[in-house]
Structures are given as structure tokens and as C-alpha cells.
Amino acid sequence: EIVRDISDQHASETRAREARAFADTLIESMPGIFYFYDMEGRFLRWNHNFETASGYSGDEISGMHPLDFFAESERPLLEARI
């Protein structure tokens, strides 16, 4: 039973890694900038084109909010539309 549980867990982990790799490949293959974020404005995923165009590293982007890319004067309208 323990061997079977370990085997099932290993198979699940393998499927999860494969799904993540597939999603990463899709995101990176998209032309232009791609990103998405959650309801709190935390960036969840983005492609390398977003880093290149913004000039920010992945580590920097992970700590930013989408409104951080706009001037203070533009933020209220954009926030309302988001």
C-alpha cells in the first residue's frame, strides 16, 4: 500500500511538472507582452517579453502592482477600469 501511494504521488508530481512546463512554453512563445495577476494586483505569470519591454527583472516584477507601470495622474482612471 505504501509503495502504491508513493507511486501515485510520483505520477501526480510528474503530471504537475509537465503541465507547468507546457504552460511556461505557451506563455514564452506568445508574441508581445503577456502577463496576468490576481485580484490583489500580484503578478502571477508573465513572459520574458514583459521583462524586456519594462526593463524590470522577474524578481522586481513579482513585487510590483500593475498600476506601478503608470504615472500617478493616470492611476485613478486605470484602477477604476481594472
All heavy atoms as an XYZ file, in Angstrom:
671
protein
N       0.830     -1.198      0.000
C       0.000      0.000      0.000
C       0.872      1.259      0.000
O       0.571      2.191     -0.720
C      -0.942     -0.022      1.217
C      -1.898      1.136      1.282
C      -2.943      1.145      0.172
O      -3.317      0.072     -0.344
O      -3.365      2.229     -0.198
N       1.916      1.278      0.813
C       2.795      2.451      0.882
C       3.498      2.658     -0.454
O       3.600      3.780     -0.944
C       3.814      2.312      2.035
C       3.093      2.368      3.373
C       4.873      3.395      1.949
C       3.969      2.106      4.563
N       3.964      1.558     -1.070
C       4.636      1.670     -2.370
C       3.676      2.223     -3.418
O       4.043      3.075     -4.223
C       5.196      0.290     -2.805
C       5.713      0.349     -4.240
C       6.274     -0.173     -1.853
N       2.439      1.795     -3.371
C       1.430      2.274     -4.317
C       1.159      3.763     -4.102
O       1.055      4.526     -5.070
C       0.140      1.473     -4.138
C      -0.923      1.848     -5.114
C      -2.094      0.921     -4.964
N      -3.207      1.402     -5.748
C      -4.420      0.987     -5.585
N      -4.712      0.070     -4.690
N      -5.383      1.461     -6.330
N       1.054      4.199     -2.853
C       0.837      5.616     -2.551
C       1.991      6.463     -3.059
O       1.784      7.539     -3.615
C       0.643      5.825     -1.047
C      -0.680      5.289     -0.531
O      -1.573      5.018     -1.365
O      -0.815      5.121      0.693
N       3.209      5.980     -2.853
C       4.392      6.714     -3.312
C       4.396      6.786     -4.827
O       4.687      7.836     -5.414
C       5.678      6.057     -2.773
C       5.767      6.266     -1.254
C       6.915      6.635     -3.460
C       6.874      5.493     -0.589
N       4.040      5.701     -5.482
C       3.985      5.668     -6.942
C       2.926      6.643     -7.466
O       3.163      7.366     -8.430
C       3.688      4.251     -7.420
O       3.586      4.220     -8.822
N       1.762      6.658     -6.827
C       0.698      7.588     -7.222
C       1.134      9.037     -7.027
O       0.871      9.900     -7.867
C      -0.579      7.324     -6.421
C      -1.277      6.031     -6.813
O      -0.929      5.449     -7.868
O      -2.164      5.602     -6.053
N       1.803      9.307     -5.926
C       2.279     10.659     -5.642
C       3.318     11.070     -6.687
O       3.287     12.188     -7.196
C       2.881     10.747     -4.245
C       3.387     12.131     -3.898
C       3.979     12.213     -2.501
O       3.963     11.249     -1.748
N       4.508     13.358     -2.175
N       4.219     10.161     -7.001
C       5.243     10.456     -8.005
C       4.589     10.758     -9.357
O       4.975     11.710    -10.046
C       6.222      9.287     -8.134
C       7.277      9.501     -9.160
N       8.280     10.429     -9.017
C       7.462      8.927    -10.376
C       9.037     10.424    -10.099
N       8.573      9.512    -10.934
N       3.602      9.967     -9.738
C       2.902     10.188    -11.009
C       2.195     11.545    -11.011
O       2.234     12.269    -12.012
C       1.904      9.065    -11.262
N       1.581     11.912     -9.899
C       0.901     13.211     -9.795
C       1.899     14.358     -9.905
O       1.638     15.361    -10.573
C       0.148     13.312     -8.468
O      -0.913     12.400     -8.435
N       3.035     14.221     -9.250
C       4.064     15.260     -9.305
C       4.619     15.387    -10.720
O       4.868     16.501    -11.198
C       5.179     14.955     -8.315
C       4.747     15.121     -6.868
C       5.773     14.591     -5.872
O       6.792     13.986     -6.297
O       5.547     14.771     -4.663
N       4.784     14.274    -11.399
C       5.269     14.299    -12.778
C       4.272     15.008    -13.678
O       4.654     15.855    -14.503
C       5.528     12.864    -13.292
O       6.540     12.265    -12.471
C       5.974     12.860    -14.747
N       2.990     14.705    -13.533
C       1.960     15.380    -14.335
C       1.936     16.876    -14.053
O       1.782     17.693    -14.969
C       0.587     14.762    -14.075
C       0.383     13.421    -14.759
C      -1.068     12.966    -14.721
N      -1.585     12.797    -13.378
C      -1.455     11.690    -12.641
N      -0.825     10.644    -13.128
N      -1.963     11.630    -11.425
N       2.093     17.255    -12.800
C       2.095     18.677    -12.440
C       3.297     19.389    -13.067
O       3.153     20.507    -13.586
C       2.101     18.846    -10.923
N       4.471     18.771    -13.026
C       5.655     19.369    -13.656
C       5.475     19.504    -15.163
O       5.841     20.521    -15.754
C       6.907     18.525    -13.364
C       7.563     18.819    -12.038
C       8.945     18.193    -11.946
N       8.949     16.756    -12.189
C       8.663     15.825    -11.291
N       8.353     16.175    -10.069
N       8.706     14.545    -11.606
N       4.905     18.483    -15.780
C       4.673     18.531    -17.226
C       3.667     19.619    -17.587
O       3.845     20.332    -18.581
C       4.200     17.173    -17.735
C       5.286     16.114    -17.711
C       4.774     14.710    -17.997
O       3.536     14.505    -18.039
O       5.623     13.808    -18.166
N       2.627     19.773    -16.794
C       1.625     20.814    -17.044
C       2.249     22.197    -16.895
O       1.986     23.106    -17.697
C       0.432     20.656    -16.105
N       3.076     22.366    -15.891
C       3.754     23.653    -15.675
C       4.693     23.962    -16.843
O       4.741     25.084    -17.344
C       4.512     23.624    -14.346
C       5.336     24.848    -14.035
C       4.471     26.055    -13.784
N       5.274     27.231    -13.592
C       5.043     28.149    -12.701
N       4.020     28.037    -11.899
N       5.809     29.193    -12.607
N       5.447     22.962    -17.290
C       6.367     23.150    -18.411
C       5.597     23.521    -19.681
O       6.028     24.397    -20.448
C       7.207     21.896    -18.625
N       4.465     22.879    -19.901
C       3.633     23.187    -21.065
C       3.127     24.626    -20.992
O       3.204     25.381    -21.972
C       2.462     22.205    -21.153
C       1.541     22.458    -22.296
C       1.926     22.151    -23.592
C       0.285     23.015    -22.088
C       1.075     22.394    -24.662
C      -0.566     23.248    -23.149
C      -0.169     22.946    -24.440
N       2.628     25.031    -19.831
C       2.137     26.404    -19.653
C       3.262     27.410    -19.853
O       3.077     28.438    -20.514
C       1.502     26.568    -18.274
N       4.439     27.122    -19.300
C       5.586     28.020    -19.472
C       5.951     28.171    -20.948
O       6.234     29.280    -21.411
C       6.798     27.510    -18.694
C       6.651     27.678    -17.194
O       5.759     28.430    -16.743
O       7.433     27.037    -16.454
N       5.934     27.065    -21.675
C       6.250     27.102    -23.105
C       5.233     27.952    -23.860
O       5.606     28.765    -24.716
C       6.300     25.676    -23.686
O       7.328     24.946    -22.999
C       6.587     25.684    -25.173
N       3.959     27.774    -23.544
C       2.916     28.585    -24.192
C       3.116     30.072    -23.914
O       3.045     30.900    -24.828
C       1.536     28.168    -23.704
C       0.940     26.923    -24.315
C      -0.388     26.587    -23.630
C       0.713     27.114    -25.797
N       3.325     30.406    -22.660
C       3.483     31.809    -22.273
C       4.694     32.431    -22.952
O       4.629     33.543    -23.468
C       3.556     31.931    -20.732
C       2.185     31.617    -20.131
C       4.050     33.305    -20.310
C       2.187     31.446    -18.626
N       5.811     31.719    -22.976
C       7.024     32.260    -23.584
C       6.925     32.353    -25.100
O       7.600     33.165    -25.716
C       8.248     31.428    -23.181
C       8.702     31.675    -21.766
C       9.042     33.133    -21.476
O       9.566     33.855    -22.350
O       8.775     33.573    -20.345
N       6.097     31.535    -25.712
C       6.000     31.549    -27.171
C       5.054     32.623    -27.691
O       5.014     32.876    -28.899
C       5.548     30.176    -27.688
O       4.206     29.926    -27.328
N       4.328     33.272    -26.807
C       3.394     34.314    -27.231
C       4.159     35.541    -27.704
O       5.087     35.997    -27.037
C       2.473     34.710    -26.088
C       1.538     33.624    -25.691
S       0.532     34.173    -24.300
C      -0.894     33.152    -24.568
N       3.751     36.071    -28.873
C       4.400     37.305    -29.321
C       3.922     38.468    -28.448
O       2.822     38.451    -27.922
C       3.915     37.456    -30.760
C       2.624     36.716    -30.798
C       2.744     35.602    -29.790
N       4.751     39.425    -28.277
C       4.360     40.583    -27.485
C       4.441     40.305    -25.993
O       5.038     39.341    -25.544
N       3.813     41.178    -25.251
C       3.851     41.117    -23.787
C       2.661     40.322    -23.282
O       1.535     40.517    -23.723
C       3.822     42.536    -23.200
C       5.081     43.300    -23.635
C       3.699     42.507    -21.688
C       5.011     44.774    -23.336
N       2.923     39.440    -22.340
C       1.864     38.662    -21.707
C       2.100     38.651    -20.207
O       3.221     38.451    -19.740
C       1.857     37.215    -22.225
C       0.869     36.355    -21.499
C      -0.458     36.336    -21.877
C       1.265     35.592    -20.408
C      -1.377     35.556    -21.187
C       0.352     34.811    -19.719
C      -0.966     34.795    -20.104
N       1.036     38.889    -19.461
C       1.091     38.757    -18.006
C      -0.318     38.599    -17.480
O      -1.297     38.930    -18.147
C       1.761     39.965    -17.347
C       1.044     41.269    -17.581
C       0.022     41.682    -16.738
C       1.398     42.088    -18.643
C      -0.648     42.880    -16.958
C       0.739     43.286    -18.865
C      -0.274     43.670    -18.019
O      -0.928     44.850    -18.238
N      -0.428     38.050    -16.287
C      -1.698     38.107    -15.577
C      -1.429     38.206    -14.092
O      -0.350     37.882    -13.609
C      -2.666     36.980    -15.952
C      -2.220     35.580    -15.653
C      -2.553     34.968    -14.469
C      -1.512     34.859    -16.592
C      -2.166     33.667    -14.207
C      -1.126     33.554    -16.353
C      -1.455     32.956    -15.154
N      -2.427     38.727    -13.403
C      -2.292     38.997    -11.980
C      -3.585     38.647    -11.269
O      -4.633     38.480    -11.894
C      -1.903     40.458    -11.734
C      -2.794     41.460    -12.413
C      -3.933     41.941    -11.783
C      -2.493     41.934    -13.690
C      -4.758     42.862    -12.410
C      -3.314     42.854    -14.320
C      -4.440     43.315    -13.672
O      -5.247     44.222    -14.296
N      -3.500     38.556     -9.930
C      -4.675     38.176     -9.150
C      -5.468     39.412     -8.728
O      -5.135     40.544     -9.103
C      -4.284     37.309     -7.953
C      -3.408     38.024     -6.935
O      -3.303     39.275     -6.956
O      -2.821     37.330     -6.091
N      -6.519     39.188     -7.959
C      -7.417     40.275     -7.539
C      -6.721     41.326     -6.673
O      -7.172     42.454     -6.584
C      -8.621     39.709     -6.785
C      -9.515     38.825     -7.648
S     -10.284     39.713     -9.009
C     -11.448     40.723     -8.125
N      -5.632     40.951     -6.018
C      -4.890     41.907     -5.187
C      -3.826     42.655     -5.993
O      -3.110     43.485     -5.450
C      -4.224     41.189     -4.001
C      -5.197     40.795     -2.896
C      -6.010     39.560     -3.255
O      -5.449     38.624     -3.871
O      -7.211     39.543     -2.953
N      -3.711     42.326     -7.272
C      -2.729     43.005     -8.113
C      -1.352     42.387     -8.067
O      -0.381     43.010     -8.496
N      -1.240     41.154     -7.588
C       0.058     40.466     -7.578
C       0.238     39.770     -8.928
O      -0.639     39.024     -9.358
C       0.134     39.423     -6.462
C       0.212     40.024     -5.076
C       0.335     38.915     -4.043
N      -0.838     38.049     -4.103
C      -1.774     37.983     -3.155
N      -1.674     38.693     -2.077
N      -2.804     37.176     -3.298
N       1.355     40.034     -9.574
C       1.637     39.359    -10.828
C       1.853     37.874    -10.555
O       2.616     37.496     -9.674
C       2.876     39.947    -11.503
C       2.624     41.281    -12.130
C       3.033     42.446    -11.504
C       1.963     41.365    -13.341
C       2.797     43.678    -12.081
C       1.723     42.601    -13.935
C       2.134     43.748    -13.297
N       1.170     37.044    -11.321
C       1.260     35.599    -11.149
C       2.169     34.959    -12.192
O       2.948     34.068    -11.878
C      -0.132     34.965    -11.211
C      -1.130     35.475    -10.181
C      -2.507     34.897    -10.460
C      -0.673     35.132     -8.774
N       2.023     35.387    -13.427
C       2.835     34.848    -14.527
C       3.067     35.955    -15.543
O       2.240     36.850    -15.706
C       2.110     33.685    -15.221
C       1.741     32.511    -14.358
C       2.900     31.630    -13.957
N       3.493     30.886    -15.026
C       3.062     29.718    -15.473
N       2.010     29.157    -14.944
N       3.692     29.101    -16.448
N       4.163     35.865    -16.254
C       4.476     36.790    -17.328
C       5.527     36.157    -18.216
O       6.201     35.212    -17.822
C       4.966     38.134    -16.782
C       6.169     38.021    -15.897
C       7.486     38.032    -16.289
C       6.180     37.850    -14.489
N       8.308     37.892    -15.208
C       7.527     37.768    -14.071
C       5.190     37.757    -13.520
C       7.899     37.604    -12.753
C       5.564     37.585    -12.202
C       6.900     37.517    -11.830
N       5.650     36.697    -19.432
C       6.678     36.180    -20.313
C       7.909     37.082    -20.271
O       7.888     38.178    -19.702
C       6.150     35.971    -21.738
C       5.718     37.251    -22.432
O       5.848     38.350    -21.896
N       5.178     37.106    -23.623
N       8.976     36.597    -20.879
C      10.237     37.339    -20.872
C      10.103     38.670    -21.613
O      10.786     39.640    -21.281
C      11.354     36.483    -21.486
C      12.694     37.114    -21.385
N      13.363     37.250    -20.188
C      13.475     37.691    -22.328
C      14.512     37.874    -20.396
N      14.604     38.145    -21.689
N       9.205     38.719    -22.594
C       8.990     39.976    -23.322
C       8.536     41.093    -22.384
O       8.866     42.260    -22.603
C       7.949     39.787    -24.435
C       8.442     38.881    -25.529
O       9.634     38.713    -25.730
N       7.520     38.270    -26.244
N       7.783     40.744    -21.358
C       7.336     41.738    -20.380
C       8.540     42.299    -19.624
O       8.643     43.510    -19.401
C       6.324     41.103    -19.423
C       5.715     42.038    -18.419
C       5.293     43.301    -18.767
C       5.540     41.634    -17.110
C       4.715     44.156    -17.837
C       4.965     42.479    -16.171
C       4.553     43.738    -16.532
N       9.463     41.434    -19.244
C      10.678     41.888    -18.556
C      11.501     42.788    -19.472
O      11.974     43.848    -19.054
C      11.507     40.691    -18.107
C      10.842     39.857    -17.035
C      11.656     38.625    -16.653
O      12.881     38.592    -16.911
O      11.057     37.698    -16.088
N      11.656     42.360    -20.713
C      12.452     43.135    -21.675
C      11.843     44.508    -21.922
O      12.537     45.527    -21.865
C      12.579     42.363    -23.008
O      13.194     41.092    -22.746
C      13.394     43.134    -24.021
N      10.545     44.551    -22.195
C       9.878     45.825    -22.502
C       9.826     46.756    -21.293
O       9.968     47.971    -21.443
C       8.465     45.566    -23.018
N       9.632     46.191    -20.110
C       9.514     47.031    -18.913
C      10.875     47.445    -18.358
O      10.975     48.453    -17.664
C       8.725     46.301    -17.826
O       9.482     45.222    -17.286
N      11.895     46.646    -18.632
C      13.214     46.919    -18.074
C      13.382     46.412    -16.656
O      14.406     46.648    -16.028
N      12.378     45.709    -16.144
C      12.441     45.160    -14.795
C      12.756     43.667    -14.842
O      12.355     42.968    -15.773
C      11.107     45.350    -14.065
C      10.791     46.785    -13.751
C       9.880     47.493    -14.519
C      11.397     47.433    -12.677
C       9.578     48.815    -14.238
C      11.106     48.754    -12.394
C      10.196     49.438    -13.171
O       9.910     50.748    -12.891
N      13.438     43.196    -13.825
C      13.722     41.763    -13.718
C      12.486     41.035    -13.193
O      11.563     41.658    -12.660
C      14.893     41.529    -12.763
O      14.490     41.793    -11.423
N      12.494     39.732    -13.319
C      11.403     38.929    -12.784
C      11.223     39.135    -11.295
O      10.096     39.211    -10.798
N      12.336     39.241    -10.563
C      12.249     39.476     -9.116
C      11.580     40.814     -8.812
O      10.784     40.920     -7.883
C      13.634     39.438     -8.473
C      14.201     38.038     -8.376
O      13.422     37.061     -8.432
O      15.429     37.911     -8.242
N      11.897     41.824     -9.601
C      11.283     43.138     -9.393
C       9.791     43.106     -9.726
O       8.971     43.617     -8.959
C      11.987     44.197    -10.243
C      13.406     44.480     -9.783
C      14.172     45.342    -10.762
O      14.170     45.024    -11.977
O      14.781     46.334    -10.304
N       9.450     42.498    -10.844
C       8.049     42.427    -11.257
C       7.213     41.689    -10.230
O       6.082     42.085     -9.937
C       7.920     41.764    -12.647
C       8.512     42.687    -13.711
C       6.464     41.423    -12.967
C       8.673     42.045    -15.072
N       7.761     40.640     -9.651
C       6.992     39.849     -8.688
C       6.575     40.663     -7.468
O       5.607     40.306     -6.793
C       7.776     38.606     -8.251
O       8.901     38.972     -7.481
N       7.251     41.772     -7.207
C       6.896     42.622     -6.077
C       6.133     43.876     -6.469
O       5.893     44.746     -5.637
N       5.747     43.966     -7.715
C       5.081     45.171     -8.204
C       3.579     44.961     -8.367
O       3.093     43.836     -8.331
C       5.693     45.596     -9.542
C       7.163     45.968     -9.442
S       7.915     46.347    -11.041
C       7.278     48.003    -11.297
N       2.878     46.046     -8.557
C       1.442     46.062     -8.845
C       1.295     46.595    -10.272
O       2.094     47.425    -10.711
C       0.732     46.993     -7.850
C      -0.746     46.964     -7.953
N      -1.440     47.663     -8.917
C      -1.670     46.307     -7.220
C      -2.727     47.450     -8.773
N      -2.903     46.621     -7.746
N       0.300     46.145    -11.024
C       0.136     46.639    -12.399
C       0.100     48.165    -12.516
O       0.600     48.721    -13.490
C      -1.195     46.022    -12.843
C      -1.318     44.782    -12.038
C      -0.704     45.112    -10.709
N      -0.446     48.845    -11.532
C      -0.512     50.304    -11.597
C       0.846     50.965    -11.432
O       1.008     52.151    -11.753
C      -1.501     50.837    -10.561
C      -2.962     50.453    -10.800
C      -3.839     50.949     -9.653
C      -3.464     50.980    -12.132
N       1.842     50.222    -10.952
C       3.183     50.774    -10.788
C       3.811     51.173    -12.122
O       4.780     51.934    -12.137
C       4.107     49.768    -10.087
C       3.733     49.520     -8.645
O       3.026     50.357     -8.044
O       4.143     48.472     -8.106
N       3.266     50.699    -13.223
C       3.819     50.993    -14.536
C       3.263     52.281    -15.137
O       3.604     52.637    -16.262
C       3.555     49.818    -15.496
C       4.321     48.587    -15.113
C       3.761     47.648    -14.276
C       5.617     48.392    -15.571
C       4.466     46.508    -13.904
C       6.334     47.263    -15.210
C       5.757     46.317    -14.374
N       2.414     52.967    -14.398
C       1.763     54.171    -14.916
C       2.034     55.370    -14.016
O       2.291     55.222    -12.824
C       0.243     53.945    -15.027
C      -0.105     52.846    -15.978
C      -0.297     51.550    -15.510
C      -0.207     53.088    -17.332
C      -0.598     50.518    -16.373
C      -0.513     52.054    -18.212
C      -0.703     50.765    -17.737
N       1.921     56.543    -14.609
C       2.109     57.785    -13.854
C       1.006     57.923    -12.812
O      -0.115     57.445    -13.011
C       2.076     58.978    -14.812
N       1.334     58.589    -11.723
C       0.365     58.794    -10.625
C      -0.940     59.388    -11.138
O      -2.013     58.993    -10.701
C       0.954     59.716     -9.556
C       1.963     59.062     -8.647
C       1.326     58.088     -7.658
O       0.170     58.295     -7.241
O       2.005     57.121     -7.304
N      -0.842     60.326    -12.054
C      -2.045     61.013    -12.553
C      -2.965     60.074    -13.346
O      -4.162     60.323    -13.434
C      -1.657     62.204    -13.419
O      -0.914     61.769    -14.549
N      -2.423     59.006    -13.908
C      -3.222     58.069    -14.707
C      -3.837     56.945    -13.866
O      -4.769     56.281    -14.298
C      -2.349     57.439    -15.795
C      -1.807     58.432    -16.785
C      -0.826     57.791    -17.747
O      -0.108     56.852    -17.350
O      -0.782     58.234    -18.901
N      -3.323     56.733    -12.681
C      -3.710     55.577    -11.879
C      -5.175     55.517    -11.461
O      -5.775     54.448    -11.533
C      -2.801     55.450    -10.660
C      -1.397     55.045    -11.049
C      -0.501     54.929     -9.853
N       0.868     54.679    -10.276
C       1.871     54.557     -9.465
N       1.689     54.633     -8.160
N       3.080     54.337     -9.932
N      -5.798     56.624    -11.015
C      -7.201     56.522    -10.591
C      -8.138     55.996    -11.705
O      -8.961     55.117    -11.470
C      -7.571     57.929    -10.172
C      -6.276     58.549     -9.770
C      -5.259     57.951    -10.726
N      -7.986     56.528    -12.907
C      -8.826     56.076    -14.015
C      -8.542     54.609    -14.362
O      -9.460     53.823    -14.549
C      -8.600     56.949    -15.253
C      -9.346     56.525    -16.507
C     -10.868     56.577    -16.273
C      -8.963     57.400    -17.681
N      -7.281     54.256    -14.428
C      -6.915     52.873    -14.742
C      -7.404     51.919    -13.668
O      -7.909     50.835    -13.971
C      -5.409     52.742    -14.918
C      -4.854     53.412    -16.175
C      -3.342     53.508    -16.107
C      -5.287     52.652    -17.407
N      -7.264     52.312    -12.409
C      -7.721     51.462    -11.306
C      -9.223     51.219    -11.388
O      -9.704     50.111    -11.190
C      -7.350     52.081     -9.963
C      -7.647     51.174     -8.790
C      -7.100     51.732     -7.504
O      -6.958     52.969     -7.362
O      -6.796     50.925     -6.615
N      -9.951     52.246    -11.736
C     -11.414     52.119    -11.886
C     -11.767     51.178    -13.027
O     -12.704     50.397    -12.930
C     -12.044     53.481    -12.109
N     -11.003     51.225    -14.096
C     -11.269     50.367    -15.244
C     -10.825     48.930    -15.035
O     -11.403     48.010    -15.604
C     -10.629     50.941    -16.492
C     -11.320     52.226    -16.895
C     -10.888     52.680    -18.226
N     -11.650     53.883    -18.553
C     -11.643     54.427    -19.718
N     -10.938     53.899    -20.689
N     -12.345     55.500    -19.951
N      -9.788     48.748    -14.251
C      -9.317     47.383    -13.966
C     -10.320     46.682    -13.099
O     -10.686     45.577    -13.275
C      -7.921     47.406    -13.297
C      -6.862     47.862    -14.284
C      -7.573     46.019    -12.737
C      -5.484     48.033    -13.681
